[in-house]
């Protein structure tokens, strides 16, 4: 018999580096924990999940799954 809730973990990669994380994290929470973003930082960071761009405003609703690949990069600007 176990006492308290059991938190399952999942395996993902971030920029090609393997990580084991709680199975309930969102992309936004992960990036915050890894200090890739920090609130209203002036350094923009773009993100992709499994090769698909994820907008900053959508990160909080994207729950990570086992085997996901997260990529962060500086957005390309110009014109």
N, C-alpha and C positions, 0 to 999 in steps of 0.2 A: 504494500500500500504506500502510495506516495502522498506527501503532504504539500499542498499548494499547487498552483497551476504549473504545468509543464510547458516550457517554451521550446518549440521546435526550431531547428536551424536549417538554413538552406545554404547551398554553395553557389556563388556567383563569381564573375570576374569584373574587375574595375580597371580599365585601361590595360587589360591583359594579365593583371595580377589576381590570383585566386583569393577570395575572402569567404569566410563563413560568418553569416549574420543571422539575427533572429528572423523567423519567417513572416514577421508582421510589418517589416519596414517598408516605407514608401521610398521612391527615388529621392524625393526631397529630404527626408530624414537621413538617408544614407549619405547624401552629399554634405549635409550639415555635420554629421558625425565624422566624416573624413576631412572636414575643414576645407572642402572644395569650394563651398559657398559659405558666407557668413552674413546672413541678413541682407542689409543694404550695402554690401561691398561695392566698391567702384570698379572692381575687376570683373568683367562679365565672363561667365562660363556657360558654354552651351553643353547640352547633354544629348546622348542618344542611348536608346535601349534596344538591343538586338538589331542594331543598324538603322533604327528609325528615330528621327529627331523628336525630342520631347521638349516642348516649350516650358519655360520657367514656371509659368502660371499653372501648368498641368502636373508638375512634379509631385505635388502633395496628394494627388489622387491616383498615382501609378504605384500599385503594390508590386513589389519584386517577387519573382518566382525562382524556384530552383533551376539552375542552369543559365540564368539570364546573363547577358554581357552588357555592362555599362561602359560607355565611352564618354569622356569629357574632353572638351577642346575649346580654344578661343574662337569665338564667332568671327566669321569673315565679314568685314565691313568695307565700305567704300562706295564709290559711285562715279 
